[in-house]
């Protein structure tokens, strides 16, 4: 079983890469949003291209025929010197394998001079050299680099693909894995982070806030918001995003129950009884909640307090 086989999701891309192995192109561009597995697939494809190499050296990152370039410095760019070194290495034949593979992560972070230097190499690469470019913003690459690359587009993973991965890799329960998958919105990296850090207490407080808001119990609501602020005091933006998504799912679950929908689709399955207590309350429409969440994201960027934002969302 290859490394490609054990990666979650993207079955069509796996099949495509396996077909390419018989006659791999000199340059491949993995493009798509952040966190959907491009880097992992790039490394797995590189390992497949170097299948005749020492697997221990590949796994440890010490194989002389695999070179990985990351953005450098405070500006997080690919400097010209790093590109010159790569181009020089391209001219040297493989040391231990039949091929040499170069992975350039965040290839859109190349300086114009670096891009032009790389382009000359991509136009006439040695037969043994293979380049894998990884980018979340391919529109920022030189069009001539894109035109010389085989473009493979990654999309967000499906919720069931992420759930299965979390159950197998992180030993999450089916309910917990599904909850994390919905919060991650197809972003595998975010799902992995939530699997390690997800705080069920946050979701309990969101349920408290939702109930208090629907029953217009404002003292209870403000106490719940204060409790949430305390929990988030040392958290990063991802945790706040988790809360905003959870608020949306709270109202979505209420609409689902009120319409007699499938209870297995509930996000707040652990709070089903609390949800049922709110079914007789007037519910805001989901598009209205979506618009409020969108405005809150913009407000938080402008440093408006979380308390003010949540009060606006829930009242």
C-alpha positions as CSV (number, residue, x, y, z in Angstrom):
1,X,0.0,0.0,0.0
2,X,1.4,3.4,-1.0
3,X,1.3,6.6,1.0
4,X,-1.3,7.9,-1.4
5,X,-3.7,5.1,-0.4
6,X,-3.7,6.0,3.3
7,X,-4.4,9.7,2.7
8,X,-8.1,10.7,3.4
9,X,-10.4,11.7,0.5
10,X,-9.7,12.8,-3.1
11,X,-10.2,9.4,-4.7
12,X,-10.2,10.8,-8.3
13,X,-6.9,12.6,-7.6
14,X,-5.4,9.3,-6.3
15,X,-6.4,7.5,-9.4
16,X,-5.1,10.2,-11.6
17,X,-1.7,10.3,-9.9
18,X,-1.4,6.5,-10.1
19,X,-2.0,6.7,-13.8
20,X,0.7,9.4,-14.2
21,X,3.3,7.1,-12.7
22,X,3.9,5.3,-16.0
23,X,4.9,8.6,-17.7
24,X,5.0,11.4,-15.1
25,X,5.0,15.0,-16.3
26,X,8.0,17.2,-15.6
27,X,5.9,19.7,-13.7
28,X,2.6,19.2,-11.7
29,X,0.7,22.0,-10.0
30,X,-1.4,21.1,-7.0
31,X,-3.9,23.9,-6.5
32,X,-6.8,24.4,-4.2
33,X,-7.8,26.1,-0.9
34,X,-5.7,25.8,2.2
35,X,-5.9,22.8,4.5
36,X,-7.4,20.3,2.0
37,X,-4.4,18.0,1.7
38,X,-2.3,19.4,-1.1
39,X,1.0,19.2,0.8
40,X,0.4,15.7,2.0
41,X,-0.4,14.5,-1.6
42,X,2.6,16.3,-2.9
43,X,4.9,14.4,-0.5
44,X,3.1,11.1,-1.2
45,X,3.4,11.6,-5.0
46,X,7.1,12.5,-4.6
47,X,7.6,9.2,-2.6
48,X,5.9,7.3,-5.4
49,X,8.1,8.9,-8.0
50,X,11.1,7.8,-5.9
51,X,9.8,4.3,-5.2
52,X,13.2,2.8,-6.0
53,X,14.8,4.9,-3.3
54,X,15.6,4.0,0.3
55,X,12.2,4.4,2.1
56,X,13.8,5.2,5.5
57,X,15.7,8.1,4.0
58,X,12.4,9.4,2.4
59,X,10.5,9.1,5.6
60,X,13.2,10.9,7.6
61,X,13.5,13.7,5.0
62,X,17.1,12.9,4.3
63,X,17.0,11.5,0.8
64,X,19.4,13.4,-1.5
65,X,17.0,13.1,-4.5
66,X,14.1,14.8,-2.8
67,X,14.3,18.5,-2.2
68,X,11.5,20.5,-0.5
69,X,11.4,24.3,-0.6
70,X,9.4,26.4,1.9
71,X,8.9,30.2,2.0
72,X,11.6,31.8,4.2
73,X,12.2,34.9,6.3
74,X,9.8,37.4,7.9
75,X,8.1,38.0,4.6
76,X,7.7,34.3,4.0
77,X,8.8,34.4,0.4
78,X,11.0,32.1,-1.8
79,X,14.2,34.1,-2.1
80,X,16.3,34.2,-5.2
81,X,19.2,32.5,-3.6
82,X,17.1,29.5,-2.7
83,X,15.9,29.2,-6.3
84,X,19.5,29.5,-7.6
85,X,20.4,26.6,-5.3
86,X,17.5,24.5,-6.6
87,X,18.4,25.3,-10.2
88,X,22.0,24.2,-9.6
89,X,20.8,21.0,-8.0
90,X,18.6,20.4,-11.0
91,X,21.7,20.2,-13.2
92,X,23.2,17.4,-11.1
93,X,22.0,13.8,-11.9
94,X,20.3,11.8,-9.2
95,X,22.4,10.3,-6.5
96,X,20.5,7.2,-5.5
97,X,17.3,7.0,-7.6
98,X,16.4,7.3,-11.2
99,X,14.7,10.6,-10.6
100,X,15.0,13.8,-8.7
101,X,11.9,15.5,-7.3
102,X,11.6,19.1,-6.2
103,X,8.5,20.2,-4.2
104,X,7.9,23.9,-3.9
105,X,5.3,24.7,-1.2
106,X,3.3,27.9,-1.5
107,X,4.8,28.4,-4.9
108,X,2.8,31.6,-5.3
109,X,5.2,33.1,-2.7
110,X,8.1,33.3,-5.2
111,X,9.6,36.7,-5.9
112,X,9.3,37.7,-9.6
113,X,13.0,37.1,-10.1
114,X,12.7,33.6,-8.6
115,X,9.7,32.9,-10.8
116,X,11.5,33.9,-13.9
117,X,14.6,31.9,-13.0
118,X,12.5,28.8,-12.3
119,X,10.6,29.2,-15.6
120,X,13.8,28.8,-17.6
121,X,14.4,25.5,-15.9
122,X,10.8,24.3,-16.4
123,X,11.0,25.1,-20.1
124,X,13.9,22.6,-20.6
125,X,14.1,20.3,-17.6
126,X,16.5,17.3,-17.5
127,X,14.7,14.1,-18.2
128,X,15.2,12.9,-14.6
129,X,13.8,16.1,-12.9
130,X,10.3,16.4,-11.7
131,X,8.7,19.5,-10.1
132,X,5.7,19.6,-7.8
133,X,4.3,23.1,-7.2
134,X,1.8,23.5,-4.4
135,X,-0.3,26.7,-4.3
136,X,-3.5,28.0,-2.7
137,X,-3.4,31.0,-5.0
138,X,-2.4,29.8,-8.4
139,X,-3.6,33.1,-9.9
140,X,-0.5,34.7,-8.4
141,X,1.8,32.4,-10.3
142,X,3.3,33.4,-13.6
143,X,0.9,32.4,-16.4
144,X,3.8,30.8,-18.3
145,X,4.6,28.6,-15.2
146,X,0.9,27.5,-15.0
147,X,0.8,26.8,-18.7
148,X,3.8,24.5,-18.4
149,X,2.3,22.5,-15.5
150,X,-0.3,19.8,-15.3
151,X,-2.9,21.3,-13.0
152,X,-4.5,19.1,-10.4
153,X,-7.3,20.9,-8.5
154,X,-8.1,20.0,-4.9
155,X,-11.5,20.7,-3.4
156,X,-12.7,20.7,0.3
157,X,-13.1,17.2,1.6
158,X,-16.6,15.7,2.2
159,X,-17.8,15.6,5.8
160,X,-18.0,11.8,5.7
161,X,-14.4,11.5,4.5
162,X,-13.2,13.7,7.3
163,X,-15.4,11.8,9.8
164,X,-14.0,8.4,8.8
165,X,-10.4,9.8,9.0
166,X,-11.0,11.2,12.5
167,X,-12.5,7.9,13.7
168,X,-9.6,5.9,12.4
169,X,-6.7,8.2,13.1
170,X,-7.8,10.1,16.3
171,X,-10.1,7.3,17.6
172,X,-13.0,9.8,17.8
173,X,-16.6,8.5,18.4
174,X,-18.8,8.7,15.3
175,X,-20.8,11.6,16.8
176,X,-17.8,13.6,17.8
177,X,-16.1,12.9,14.4
178,X,-19.2,14.2,12.6
179,X,-19.3,17.3,14.8
180,X,-15.7,18.1,14.0
181,X,-16.2,17.4,10.3
182,X,-19.0,19.9,10.1
183,X,-17.1,22.5,12.0
184,X,-14.1,22.1,9.7
185,X,-16.0,22.8,6.5
186,X,-13.9,20.4,4.4
187,X,-10.6,21.7,5.8
188,X,-8.6,18.6,6.9
189,X,-5.9,20.7,8.7
190,X,-8.6,22.5,10.7
191,X,-10.3,19.1,11.5
192,X,-7.0,17.7,12.8
193,X,-6.5,20.8,15.0
194,X,-10.1,20.5,16.3
195,X,-9.6,16.8,17.0
196,X,-6.7,17.7,19.3
197,X,-8.1,20.8,20.9
198,X,-11.9,20.8,20.6
199,X,-13.5,21.9,23.8
200,X,-17.0,20.4,24.4
201,X,-17.5,23.1,27.1
202,X,-17.6,25.7,24.4
203,X,-20.5,23.9,22.7
204,X,-22.4,23.6,26.0
205,X,-22.1,27.4,26.6
206,X,-23.3,28.0,23.0
207,X,-26.4,25.8,23.9
208,X,-26.9,27.9,27.0
209,X,-26.7,31.2,25.1
210,X,-29.1,30.0,22.4
211,X,-31.7,28.9,25.0
212,X,-31.3,32.1,27.0
213,X,-31.7,34.3,23.8
214,X,-34.8,32.4,22.6
215,X,-36.5,32.8,26.0
216,X,-35.3,36.4,26.2
217,X,-33.6,35.6,29.5
218,X,-31.1,38.4,29.1
219,X,-29.3,38.2,32.5
220,X,-28.7,34.5,31.8
221,X,-27.6,35.3,28.3
222,X,-25.0,37.9,29.4
223,X,-23.7,35.5,32.1
224,X,-23.2,32.8,29.3
225,X,-21.5,35.3,27.1
226,X,-19.1,36.3,29.9
227,X,-18.4,32.6,30.5
228,X,-17.7,32.1,26.8
229,X,-15.3,35.1,26.9
230,X,-13.4,33.6,29.7
231,X,-13.1,30.3,27.8
232,X,-11.9,32.1,24.7
233,X,-9.5,34.5,26.5
234,X,-6.4,32.6,25.4
235,X,-7.9,31.1,22.2
236,X,-7.0,32.0,18.6
237,X,-9.3,33.0,15.8
238,X,-10.1,29.3,15.0
239,X,-11.8,28.9,18.4
240,X,-14.0,32.0,17.7
241,X,-14.8,30.6,14.3
242,X,-15.8,27.3,16.0
243,X,-18.2,29.3,18.2
244,X,-19.8,31.2,15.3
245,X,-20.3,28.0,13.4
246,X,-21.8,26.3,16.5
247,X,-24.3,29.2,16.9
248,X,-25.4,28.7,13.3
249,X,-25.8,24.9,13.8
250,X,-27.8,25.5,17.0
251,X,-30.5,27.4,15.1
252,X,-30.2,24.9,12.2
253,X,-30.8,22.0,14.6
254,X,-33.9,23.8,15.9
255,X,-35.3,24.2,12.4
256,X,-34.5,20.6,11.6
257,X,-36.4,19.3,14.7
258,X,-39.3,21.7,14.1
259,X,-39.6,20.4,10.5
260,X,-39.5,16.7,11.8
261,X,-36.2,16.1,10.1
262,X,-33.8,13.2,10.6
263,X,-32.5,13.4,14.2
264,X,-29.2,11.7,13.2
265,X,-28.3,14.9,11.3
266,X,-28.3,17.0,14.5
267,X,-25.1,18.7,15.3
268,X,-26.0,19.2,19.0
269,X,-27.0,15.6,19.5
270,X,-25.8,15.7,23.1
271,X,-28.2,18.6,23.7
272,X,-31.3,17.2,22.0
273,X,-33.5,17.6,25.1
274,X,-32.4,21.2,25.5
275,X,-33.2,21.8,21.8
276,X,-36.7,20.4,22.2
277,X,-37.4,22.8,25.0
278,X,-37.0,25.7,22.5
279,X,-39.2,24.4,19.7
280,X,-42.2,26.6,20.7
281,X,-40.1,29.8,20.5
282,X,-40.1,32.0,17.4
283,X,-37.0,31.1,15.4
284,X,-35.0,33.5,13.2
285,X,-34.5,32.3,9.7
286,X,-31.2,30.6,8.8
287,X,-30.3,33.1,6.1
288,X,-30.6,35.9,8.7
289,X,-28.2,34.0,11.0
290,X,-25.8,33.5,8.2
291,X,-25.8,37.2,7.4
292,X,-25.2,38.1,11.0
293,X,-22.3,35.7,11.3
294,X,-20.8,37.2,8.2
295,X,-21.1,40.7,9.7
296,X,-19.6,39.5,13.0
297,X,-16.5,38.1,11.2
298,X,-15.9,41.6,9.6
299,X,-16.6,43.3,13.0
300,X,-14.0,41.1,14.8
301,X,-11.4,42.1,12.2
302,X,-12.1,45.7,13.2
303,X,-11.5,44.8,16.9
304,X,-15.1,45.2,18.0
305,X,-15.5,43.2,21.2
306,X,-16.8,39.6,21.1
307,X,-19.4,40.4,23.7
308,X,-20.9,43.2,21.5
309,X,-20.8,40.9,18.5
310,X,-22.5,37.9,20.2
311,X,-25.2,40.2,21.7
312,X,-26.0,41.5,18.2
313,X,-26.1,37.9,16.9
314,X,-28.4,36.5,19.6
315,X,-30.8,39.4,20.4
